[in-house]
Amino acid sequence: MVTSSVADHEEGSVPSAPAAAQLDVLVVDDDPASRAVLCAAVIDLGHRCRSAANGVDALEAHKERRADVILSDWTMPGIDGMELCRRVRALDAGTYTYLLFVSGHAQKRDFVAAVRAGADDYLPKPVNLDDLEARLIAAARVVDAYRKLADRNVVLLHDSQAFFRAARVDPLTQVANRLRLEEDLETLQGQVSRYGHCATLAMCDLDGFKRFNDRNGHLAGDQALKRIAHAIRGSLRRADHVYRYGGEEFLVVLPEQTSAQAKAAMDRVRAAVEGLSITHAPGARHPILTVSVGMATVDSTGEHSVKDAIARADGALYVVKASGGNGVRSASSIE
């Protein structure tokens, strides 16, 4: 049975340790008198204290709420100090528990064995209060160092994940960039080759965009690209992917869509861009900015190579451009 000395002693005590150094200590001893004395000493030193009569109860209490320090008798029935060390260390994933053992008859070789099993320190019985205070001060430093390290690791992991994502997003249009594209195309190739998946790839190019930039300046061009990227993304399914391929070119990947389904989807994209009504430069073929789209489908029965499908989509795109732009065409319709 797990008992707690907190309610009995902590409220009326005057801690001698600073609040920052206060520890959650779990006292483990099969002798009730020894357990009570250790609990009183720990609380008198300004720390929170719980207690358990054996190793099994101690492990259950530790799992329920991780202790900063386990102050345990080395020789106990059932789970002894050695086994308690091993099991606590197995639970210390991302955390650290300071293991302090006491014994009335342990030899130096027993302490060496304890350290090898995972113990941090050892005190002989009867426990001297000054020795116990010194060990708990040291424990507080170790526990605090591990907490700071764990907090720092969380920050580093968050930063690393943020940098990873940022490195794969085009900073202007906020759609995926070429680095993300190369990674995703490798994944798509595996899905097509190994599992028989299909996808349609659509190459999109803004019509006469160089003329627009020359007339209005690159700041206006950047604003237009941002609006157009947003319109493309908003016209597609959540499962579809948009990448800035380069300059005014975007690549759209439509997983598990046939050429006919993709044609309907990219017609919506073309209409969405046209619907922005961004005034083009004087002399442009169209009075507003428009987009031309070439598509090609890749699957396990016909076109096997994703990169070849991109080349075919690019060829279909040039046919659209040559026909006046502002249209959508599949590579299969010109081959």
C-alpha positions as CSV (number, residue, x, y, z in Angstrom):
1,M,0.0,0.0,0.0
2,V,1.3,3.4,-1.0
3,T,1.0,6.1,1.8
4,S,1.8,9.8,1.7
5,S,3.3,11.9,4.4
6,V,2.5,15.2,2.7
7,A,-0.8,15.7,4.3
8,D,0.5,14.8,7.8
9,H,3.7,16.9,7.8
10,E,4.1,19.3,4.9
11,E,1.5,22.0,5.8
12,G,3.0,22.8,9.2
13,S,6.6,22.6,8.2
14,V,8.9,25.5,7.6
15,P,11.1,24.6,4.6
16,S,14.8,25.1,5.0
17,A,15.4,24.6,1.3
18,P,14.6,27.4,-1.2
19,A,11.4,26.9,-3.1
20,A,13.3,26.5,-6.4
21,A,15.2,23.5,-4.9
22,Q,12.1,21.8,-3.6
23,L,11.9,18.1,-4.7
24,D,9.2,15.5,-5.0
25,V,10.8,12.7,-3.0
26,L,9.5,9.1,-2.9
27,V,10.7,7.2,0.2
28,V,10.7,3.4,-0.1
29,D,11.3,1.2,2.9
30,D,9.6,-2.0,4.2
31,D,10.3,-1.0,7.8
32,P,7.5,1.4,8.9
33,A,9.7,3.1,11.6
34,S,12.6,3.7,9.1
35,R,10.1,5.0,6.5
36,A,8.5,7.4,8.9
37,V,11.9,8.8,10.1
38,L,13.1,9.3,6.5
39,C,9.8,11.0,5.5
40,A,10.0,13.4,8.5
41,A,13.6,14.2,7.6
42,V,12.8,14.9,4.0
43,I,9.9,17.1,4.8
44,D,12.0,18.9,7.5
45,L,14.5,19.8,4.8
46,G,11.7,21.5,2.8
47,H,10.8,18.9,0.2
48,R,7.5,17.2,-0.7
49,C,7.4,13.5,0.3
50,R,5.5,10.4,-0.5
51,S,6.3,6.9,0.7
52,A,5.9,3.2,-0.3
53,A,6.4,0.0,1.7
54,N,7.9,-2.0,-1.1
55,G,9.3,-1.8,-4.6
56,V,6.1,-2.8,-6.4
57,D,4.1,0.0,-4.7
58,A,7.0,2.4,-5.3
59,L,6.9,1.7,-9.1
60,E,3.1,2.3,-9.2
61,A,3.4,5.6,-7.3
62,H,6.3,6.7,-9.6
63,K,4.2,5.8,-12.7
64,E,1.3,7.7,-11.4
65,R,3.4,10.8,-10.7
66,R,7.1,10.9,-11.5
67,A,9.2,11.5,-8.5
68,D,12.3,13.7,-8.7
69,V,14.1,11.6,-6.1
70,I,13.6,8.0,-5.0
71,L,15.1,7.4,-1.6
72,S,15.0,3.7,-1.1
73,D,16.3,1.0,1.1
74,W,18.7,-1.3,-0.8
75,T,17.5,-4.6,0.7
76,M,13.8,-5.2,0.4
77,P,11.7,-8.3,-0.2
78,G,10.4,-8.8,-3.8
79,I,11.8,-5.9,-5.8
80,D,15.1,-5.0,-4.2
81,G,17.2,-1.9,-4.8
82,M,19.0,-3.4,-7.8
83,E,15.8,-4.3,-9.6
84,L,14.2,-1.0,-8.7
85,C,17.1,0.8,-10.3
86,R,16.7,-1.1,-13.6
87,R,12.9,-0.6,-13.7
88,V,13.0,3.2,-12.9
89,R,15.7,3.8,-15.5
90,A,13.5,2.0,-18.0
91,L,10.7,4.5,-17.3
92,D,13.0,7.5,-17.5
93,A,12.3,8.3,-21.2
94,G,13.0,12.0,-21.6
95,T,13.1,12.5,-17.8
96,Y,15.5,11.8,-15.0
97,T,14.9,10.4,-11.6
98,Y,17.6,10.7,-9.0
99,L,18.1,7.4,-7.2
100,L,19.5,7.5,-3.7
101,F,19.8,4.3,-1.7
102,V,20.3,3.6,2.0
103,S,21.5,0.4,3.7
104,G,22.6,-0.7,7.1
105,H,24.9,-3.5,6.0
106,A,25.9,-2.9,2.3
107,Q,29.5,-3.2,1.3
108,K,31.4,-0.9,-1.0
109,R,31.1,-3.5,-3.8
110,D,27.3,-3.2,-3.3
111,F,27.5,0.5,-4.0
112,V,29.5,-0.1,-7.2
113,A,26.8,-2.6,-8.3
114,A,24.1,-0.1,-7.5
115,V,25.8,2.6,-9.6
116,R,26.2,0.2,-12.5
117,A,22.5,-0.6,-12.2
118,G,21.6,3.1,-12.4
119,A,21.9,4.5,-8.8
120,D,23.2,8.0,-8.3
121,D,24.3,7.9,-4.6
122,Y,24.3,5.9,-1.4
123,L,23.9,6.6,2.3
124,P,24.6,4.2,5.2
125,K,22.1,3.6,8.0
126,P,21.4,5.3,10.3
127,V,21.1,8.3,8.0
128,N,22.8,11.5,9.2
129,L,20.6,14.5,8.5
130,D,23.5,16.6,7.2
131,D,24.5,13.9,4.8
132,L,20.9,13.6,3.6
133,E,20.6,17.3,3.1
134,A,23.9,17.4,1.1
135,R,22.6,14.5,-1.1
136,L,19.3,16.2,-1.8
137,I,21.0,19.5,-2.7
138,A,23.1,17.6,-5.2
139,A,20.0,15.8,-6.4
140,A,18.2,19.1,-6.9
141,R,21.1,20.4,-9.1
142,V,21.0,17.2,-11.3
143,V,17.2,17.2,-11.6
144,D,17.2,20.9,-12.5
145,A,19.9,20.4,-15.1
146,Y,18.0,17.6,-16.7
147,R,14.8,19.7,-16.8
148,K,16.5,22.5,-18.5
149,L,18.1,20.2,-21.0
150,A,14.7,18.6,-21.7
151,D,13.1,22.0,-22.1
152,R,15.9,23.0,-24.4
153,N,15.5,19.9,-26.5
154,V,11.8,20.6,-26.9
155,V,12.6,24.1,-28.2
156,L,15.3,22.7,-30.5
157,L,12.9,20.1,-31.9
158,H,10.2,22.7,-32.5
159,D,12.7,25.0,-34.2
160,S,14.1,22.1,-36.3
161,Q,10.6,21.2,-37.4
162,A,9.8,24.8,-38.2
163,F,13.0,25.2,-40.2
164,F,12.3,22.0,-42.0
165,R,8.8,23.2,-43.0
166,A,10.0,26.7,-43.9
167,A,12.7,25.3,-46.2
168,R,10.0,23.5,-48.2
169,V,7.7,26.5,-48.7
170,D,8.1,29.2,-51.4
171,P,8.4,32.4,-49.3
172,L,6.5,34.6,-51.8
173,T,3.5,32.5,-52.8
174,Q,3.4,30.2,-49.6
175,V,2.9,27.1,-51.7
176,A,5.4,24.2,-51.7
177,N,8.8,24.8,-53.5
178,R,11.1,22.8,-55.7
179,L,12.8,21.0,-52.8
180,R,9.4,19.8,-51.5
181,L,8.5,18.9,-55.1
182,E,11.5,16.7,-55.6
183,E,10.8,14.8,-52.3
184,D,7.1,14.4,-53.1
185,L,7.8,13.2,-56.7
186,E,10.1,10.5,-55.4
187,T,7.3,9.4,-53.1
188,L,4.7,9.5,-55.9
189,Q,7.0,7.5,-58.2
190,G,7.1,4.8,-55.5
191,Q,3.3,4.8,-55.2
192,V,2.9,4.4,-58.9
193,S,5.6,1.7,-59.4
194,R,5.0,-0.4,-56.3
195,Y,1.3,0.0,-55.6
196,G,-0.3,0.8,-58.9
197,H,-1.5,4.3,-58.0
198,C,-2.1,7.0,-60.6
199,A,-1.9,10.8,-60.7
200,T,-2.2,13.6,-63.2
201,L,0.4,16.3,-63.3
202,A,-0.5,19.7,-64.6
203,M,2.0,22.4,-65.6
204,C,0.6,25.9,-65.3
205,D,2.2,29.0,-66.8
206,L,0.9,32.6,-66.7
207,D,0.3,34.1,-70.1
208,G,2.6,37.0,-71.0
209,F,3.8,37.5,-67.5
210,K,7.1,39.1,-68.5
211,R,5.2,41.8,-70.3
212,F,3.1,42.3,-67.1
213,N,6.3,42.6,-65.0
214,D,8.0,45.0,-67.4
215,R,5.0,47.2,-67.4
216,N,4.0,47.2,-63.8
217,G,7.2,46.4,-62.0
218,H,8.3,43.3,-60.0
219,L,6.4,44.4,-56.8
220,A,3.1,44.3,-58.7
221,G,4.2,41.0,-60.3
222,D,4.9,39.5,-56.8
223,Q,1.5,40.6,-55.6
224,A,-0.1,39.0,-58.7
225,L,1.7,35.8,-58.1
226,K,0.6,35.6,-54.5
227,R,-3.0,36.1,-55.5
228,I,-2.8,33.6,-58.3
229,A,-1.2,30.9,-56.1
230,H,-4.0,31.4,-53.6
231,A,-6.6,31.1,-56.3
232,I,-5.0,27.9,-57.6
233,R,-4.8,26.4,-54.2
234,G,-8.4,27.3,-53.4
235,S,-9.7,25.7,-56.6
236,L,-8.3,22.2,-55.7
237,R,-9.1,19.4,-53.4
238,R,-7.3,19.1,-50.1
239,A,-5.5,16.0,-51.4
240,D,-4.1,17.9,-54.4
241,H,-0.7,19.6,-54.2
242,V,0.6,22.9,-55.7
243,Y,4.2,23.7,-56.1
244,R,6.0,26.8,-57.4
245,Y,8.0,25.3,-60.2
246,G,9.9,28.5,-61.1
247,G,9.2,32.1,-62.0
248,E,5.5,32.2,-63.1
249,E,5.2,28.5,-63.4
250,F,3.3,26.2,-61.0
251,L,3.0,22.4,-61.0
252,V,-0.1,20.8,-59.7
253,V,-0.2,17.1,-58.7
254,L,-3.7,15.5,-58.6
255,P,-3.4,12.1,-57.0
256,E,-5.8,9.3,-58.1
257,Q,-7.4,11.5,-60.8
258,T,-7.9,10.3,-64.4
259,S,-7.2,12.7,-67.3
260,A,-10.9,13.5,-67.6
261,Q,-11.2,14.3,-63.8
262,A,-8.1,16.3,-63.9
263,K,-9.2,18.3,-66.9
264,A,-12.3,19.4,-65.0
265,A,-10.2,20.4,-62.0
266,M,-7.7,22.4,-64.0
267,D,-10.6,24.1,-65.9
268,R,-11.7,25.4,-62.5
269,V,-8.1,26.5,-61.8
270,R,-8.0,28.4,-65.2
271,A,-11.4,30.0,-64.5
272,A,-10.3,31.0,-60.9
273,V,-7.2,32.8,-62.3
274,E,-9.2,34.5,-65.0
275,G,-11.8,35.5,-62.3
276,L,-9.2,37.5,-60.4
277,S,-9.5,40.1,-63.3
278,I,-5.9,41.3,-62.8
279,T,-5.4,43.9,-65.5
280,H,-2.7,42.9,-68.0
281,A,-0.2,45.2,-69.7
282,P,-1.3,47.1,-72.8
283,G,-0.7,45.0,-75.9
284,A,-1.0,41.7,-74.2
285,R,-3.0,38.9,-76.0
286,H,-5.6,38.9,-73.1
287,P,-6.8,42.1,-71.3
288,I,-6.4,40.3,-67.9
289,L,-3.9,37.8,-66.6
290,T,-4.7,34.2,-67.6
291,V,-3.0,30.8,-67.2
292,S,-2.2,28.0,-69.7
293,V,-2.2,24.4,-68.5
294,G,-0.7,21.2,-69.9
295,M,-1.4,17.9,-68.3
296,A,-0.2,14.3,-68.4
297,T,-1.3,11.2,-66.4
298,V,1.1,8.7,-64.8
299,D,0.0,5.2,-63.8
300,S,1.3,1.6,-63.7
301,T,-0.3,0.6,-67.0
302,G,0.8,3.5,-69.3
303,E,3.3,6.2,-68.4
304,H,5.4,4.8,-65.6
305,S,7.9,7.7,-65.1
306,V,6.8,10.8,-63.1
307,K,9.5,12.9,-64.6
308,D,8.6,11.8,-68.1
309,A,5.0,12.8,-67.3
310,I,6.2,16.3,-66.3
311,A,8.0,16.6,-69.7
312,R,4.8,15.5,-71.5
313,A,2.7,18.0,-69.5
314,D,5.2,20.7,-70.5
315,G,4.8,19.8,-74.1
316,A,1.0,20.0,-73.9
317,L,1.5,23.4,-72.2
318,Y,3.4,24.8,-75.2
319,V,0.6,23.6,-77.5
320,V,-1.9,25.7,-75.4
321,K,0.5,28.7,-75.5
322,A,0.9,28.4,-79.2
323,S,-2.9,28.3,-79.6
324,G,-3.4,31.6,-77.7
325,G,-3.2,30.6,-74.1
326,N,-5.9,30.6,-71.4
327,G,-6.7,26.9,-71.9
328,V,-6.2,23.4,-70.7
329,R,-4.9,20.5,-72.7
330,S,-3.9,16.9,-72.0
331,A,-0.8,15.4,-73.5
332,S,-2.8,12.4,-74.6
333,S,-4.9,14.7,-76.9
334,I,-1.9,15.7,-78.9
335,E,0.1,12.5,-79.1
